[in-house]
Amino acid sequence: MFYLQKTLESWGQPNFTESFKLEIGNLSAEELLLQKAQTHGNYTTTNNLGVTILSTNENEFRIEIKAGIFFTSAISGCQCADDPSPVDELNEYCEIYFTIDKSTAFSTARLALS
């Protein structure tokens, strides 16, 4: 759970997309559910995070945003000094629904089912 206050404040304004992307970029991999969404690696980073708004919806109480999230993961080895496997970043993608309470900016994220 987290707050997307600037996103809520910019709803319906020209800077909405920019505000949303900035706030999402400040969230942790755990808050974004990226560890659960990864398909290639076993360790998720928020390096090179890309956010695309796919759709928005609102009602009297909340705003829902469906976003495509581009992120990277890695396959971590034993991290021994003589470990021959390099740590390569793997490209990942998932879709997440963000729900923002219009009265408090309290927000949640859930993975979109594929």
Phi and psi in degrees as GROMACS dihedral restraints (atoms count N, CA, C in turn):
[ dihedral_restraints ]
;  ai    aj    ak    al  type     phi  dphi    fc
    3     4     5     6     1  -157.4    20    10
    4     5     6     7     1   175.6    20    10
    6     7     8     9     1  -117.2    20    10
    7     8     9    10     1   133.9    20    10
    9    10    11    12     1  -116.0    20    10
   10    11    12    13     1    64.1    20    10
   12    13    14    15     1   -63.9    20    10
   13    14    15    16     1   -46.7    20    10
   15    16    17    18     1   -66.9    20    10
   16    17    18    19     1   -34.4    20    10
   18    19    20    21     1   -64.5    20    10
   19    20    21    22     1   -46.0    20    10
   21    22    23    24     1   -60.9    20    10
   22    23    24    25     1   -44.9    20    10
   24    25    26    27     1   -63.4    20    10
   25    26    27    28     1   -28.4    20    10
   27    28    29    30     1   -95.6    20    10
   28    29    30    31     1     1.9    20    10
   30    31    32    33     1   -55.2    20    10
   31    32    33    34     1   128.2    20    10
   33    34    35    36     1    81.2    20    10
   34    35    36    37     1     1.5    20    10
   36    37    38    39     1  -104.2    20    10
   37    38    39    40     1   161.3    20    10
   39    40    41    42     1   -61.4    20    10
   40    41    42    43     1   -25.4    20    10
   42    43    44    45     1   -92.7    20    10
   43    44    45    46     1    12.5    20    10
   45    46    47    48     1   -58.0    20    10
   46    47    48    49     1   -52.1    20    10
   48    49    50    51     1   -59.7    20    10
   49    50    51    52     1   -44.6    20    10
   51    52    53    54     1   -62.7    20    10
   52    53    54    55     1   -44.1    20    10
   54    55    56    57     1   -61.3    20    10
   55    56    57    58     1   -44.5    20    10
   57    58    59    60     1   -61.4    20    10
   58    59    60    61     1   -48.1    20    10
   60    61    62    63     1   -62.3    20    10
   61    62    63    64     1   -39.4    20    10
   63    64    65    66     1   -64.4    20    10
   64    65    66    67     1   -45.2    20    10
   66    67    68    69     1   -68.3    20    10
   67    68    69    70     1   -39.2    20    10
   69    70    71    72     1   -64.1    20    10
   70    71    72    73     1   -38.1    20    10
   72    73    74    75     1   -63.8    20    10
   73    74    75    76     1   -20.3    20    10
   75    76    77    78     1   -91.6    20    10
   76    77    78    79     1    -4.4    20    10
   78    79    80    81     1   -83.2    20    10
   79    80    81    82     1   156.4    20    10
   81    82    83    84     1   -81.5    20    10
   82    83    84    85     1   165.3    20    10
   84    85    86    87     1   -61.1    20    10
   85    86    87    88     1   -34.0    20    10
   87    88    89    90     1   -68.1    20    10
   88    89    90    91     1   -43.9    20    10
   90    91    92    93     1   -63.9    20    10
   91    92    93    94     1   -33.1    20    10
   93    94    95    96     1   -85.6    20    10
   94    95    96    97     1    -2.1    20    10
   96    97    98    99     1    63.7    20    10
   97    98    99   100     1    25.2    20    10
   99   100   101   102     1   -68.5    20    10
  100   101   102   103     1   -32.1    20    10
  102   103   104   105     1   -62.1    20    10
  103   104   105   106     1   -37.2    20    10
  105   106   107   108     1   -75.9    20    10
  106   107   108   109     1   -25.8    20    10
  108   109   110   111     1   -87.1    20    10
  109   110   111   112     1   -18.5    20    10
  111   112   113   114     1   -66.1    20    10
  112   113   114   115     1   148.3    20    10
  114   115   116   117     1  -123.8    20    10
  115   116   117   118     1   -14.6    20    10
  117   118   119   120     1  -111.8    20    10
  118   119   120   121     1   -42.2    20    10
  120   121   122   123     1  -102.9    20    10
  121   122   123   124     1  -174.1    20    10
  123   124   125   126     1  -125.7    20    10
  124   125   126   127     1     5.4    20    10
  126   127   128   129     1  -140.6    20    10
  127   128   129   130     1   128.7    20    10
  129   130   131   132     1  -106.6    20    10
  130   131   132   133     1   139.8    20    10
  132   133   134   135     1  -121.4    20    10
  133   134   135   136     1   163.4    20    10
  135   136   137   138     1  -104.5    20    10
  136   137   138   139     1    15.2    20    10
  138   139   140   141     1   -64.6    20    10
  139   140   141   142     1   142.0    20    10
  141   142   143   144     1    56.6    20    10
  142   143   144   145     1    38.1    20    10
  144   145   146   147     1   -70.4    20    10
  145   146   147   148     1   129.1    20    10
  147   148   149   150     1  -120.3    20    10
  148   149   150   151     1   137.6    20    10
  150   151   152   153     1  -127.6    20    10
  151   152   153   154     1   130.5    20    10
  153   154   155   156     1  -128.6    20    10
  154   155   156   157     1   126.9    20    10
  156   157   158   159     1   -79.8    20    10
  157   158   159   160     1   122.8    20    10
  159   160   161   162     1   -95.0    20    10
  160   161   162   163     1   -36.7    20    10
  162   163   164   165     1  -163.2    20    10
  163   164   165   166     1   159.5    20    10
  165   166   167   168     1  -135.4    20    10
  166   167   168   169     1   152.9    20    10
  168   169   170   171     1  -151.1    20    10
  169   170   171   172     1   146.7    20    10
  171   172   173   174     1  -142.1    20    10
  172   173   174   175     1   152.2    20    10
  174   175   176   177     1  -133.3    20    10
  175   176   177   178     1  -165.7    20    10
  177   178   179   180     1   -62.0    20    10
  178   179   180   181     1   -29.6    20    10
  180   181   182   183     1  -108.4    20    10
  181   182   183   184     1   -24.2    20    10
  183   184   185   186     1  -151.5    20    10
  184   185   186   187     1   163.3    20    10
  186   187   188   189     1  -115.2    20    10
  187   188   189   190     1   135.2    20    10
  189   190   191   192     1  -119.9    20    10
  190   191   192   193     1   130.8    20    10
  192   193   194   195     1  -122.6    20    10
  193   194   195   196     1   125.7    20    10
  195   196   197   198     1   -98.6    20    10
  196   197   198   199     1   123.1    20    10
  198   199   200   201     1  -127.1    20    10
  199   200   201   202     1   144.0    20    10
  201   202   203   204     1   -92.0    20    10
  202   203   204   205     1   129.5    20    10
  204   205   206   207     1  -116.6    20    10
  205   206   207   208     1   121.3    20    10
  207   208   209   210     1  -100.6    20    10
  208   209   210   211     1   128.2    20    10
  210   211   212   213     1  -148.4    20    10
  211   212   213   214     1   178.5    20    10
  213   214   215   216     1  -122.8    20    10
  214   215   216   217     1   152.0    20    10
  216   217   218   219     1  -131.3    20    10
  217   218   219   220     1   171.2    20    10
  219   220   221   222     1  -140.8    20    10
  220   221   222   223     1   156.0    20    10
  222   223   224   225     1  -100.7    20    10
  223   224   225   226     1   109.4    20    10
  225   226   227   228     1   -88.9    20    10
  226   227   228   229     1   136.7    20    10
  228   229   230   231     1   -93.1    20    10
  229   230   231   232     1  -154.2    20    10
  231   232   233   234     1   -80.9    20    10
  232   233   234   235     1    -8.7    20    10
  234   235   236   237     1    62.6    20    10
  235   236   237   238     1    24.1    20    10
  237   238   239   240     1   -76.2    20    10
  238   239   240   241     1   156.3    20    10
  240   241   242   243     1   -60.8    20    10
  241   242   243   244     1   -31.7    20    10
  243   244   245   246     1  -101.5    20    10
  244   245   246   247     1    17.0    20    10
  246   247   248   249     1   -68.2    20    10
  247   248   249   250     1   116.6    20    10
  249   250   251   252     1   -78.1    20    10
  250   251   252   253     1   -12.7    20    10
  252   253   254   255     1   -82.4    20    10
  253   254   255   256     1   125.0    20    10
  255   256   257   258     1   -75.2    20    10
  256   257   258   259     1   155.8    20    10
  258   259   260   261     1   -91.7    20    10
  259   260   261   262     1   103.6    20    10
  261   262   263   264     1  -102.0    20    10
  262   263   264   265     1   139.4    20    10
  264   265   266   267     1   -83.2    20    10
  265   266   267   268     1   136.5    20    10
  267   268   269   270     1  -111.6    20    10
  268   269   270   271     1   136.1    20    10
  270   271   272   273     1   -76.2    20    10
  271   272   273   274     1   135.3    20    10
  273   274   275   276     1  -131.9    20    10
  274   275   276   277     1   160.9    20    10
  276   277   278   279     1  -149.5    20    10
  277   278   279   280     1   142.1    20    10
  279   280   281   282     1  -150.6    20    10
  280   281   282   283     1   167.1    20    10
  282   283   284   285     1  -118.4    20    10
  283   284   285   286     1   135.0    20    10
  285   286   287   288     1  -130.6    20    10
  286   287   288   289     1   138.4    20    10
  288   289   290   291     1   -94.4    20    10
  289   290   291   292     1   125.2    20    10
  291   292   293   294     1  -107.2    20    10
  292   293   294   295     1   128.3    20    10
  294   295   296   297     1  -114.4    20    10
  295   296   297   298     1   126.5    20    10
  297   298   299   300     1  -116.9    20    10
  298   299   300   301     1   122.0    20    10
  300   301   302   303     1   -72.0    20    10
  301   302   303   304     1   124.8    20    10
  303   304   305   306     1   -71.0    20    10
  304   305   306   307     1   -19.5    20    10
  306   307   308   309     1   -92.7    20    10
  307   308   309   310     1   -21.8    20    10
  309   310   311   312     1  -125.9    20    10
  310   311   312   313     1   -15.4    20    10
  312   313   314   315     1    71.0    20    10
  313   314   315   316     1     4.6    20    10
  315   316   317   318     1   -61.5    20    10
  316   317   318   319     1   130.9    20    10
  318   319   320   321     1  -131.3    20    10
  319   320   321   322     1   150.7    20    10
  321   322   323   324     1  -132.4    20    10
  322   323   324   325     1   162.3    20    10
  324   325   326   327     1  -130.1    20    10
  325   326   327   328     1   143.5    20    10
  327   328   329   330     1  -144.1    20    10
  328   329   330   331     1   142.0    20    10
  330   331   332   333     1   -69.5    20    10
  331   332   333   334     1   138.6    20    10
  333   334   335   336     1   -78.2    20    10
  334   335   336   337     1   136.2    20    10
  336   337   338   339     1   -77.9    20    10
  337   338   339   340     1   138.0    20    10
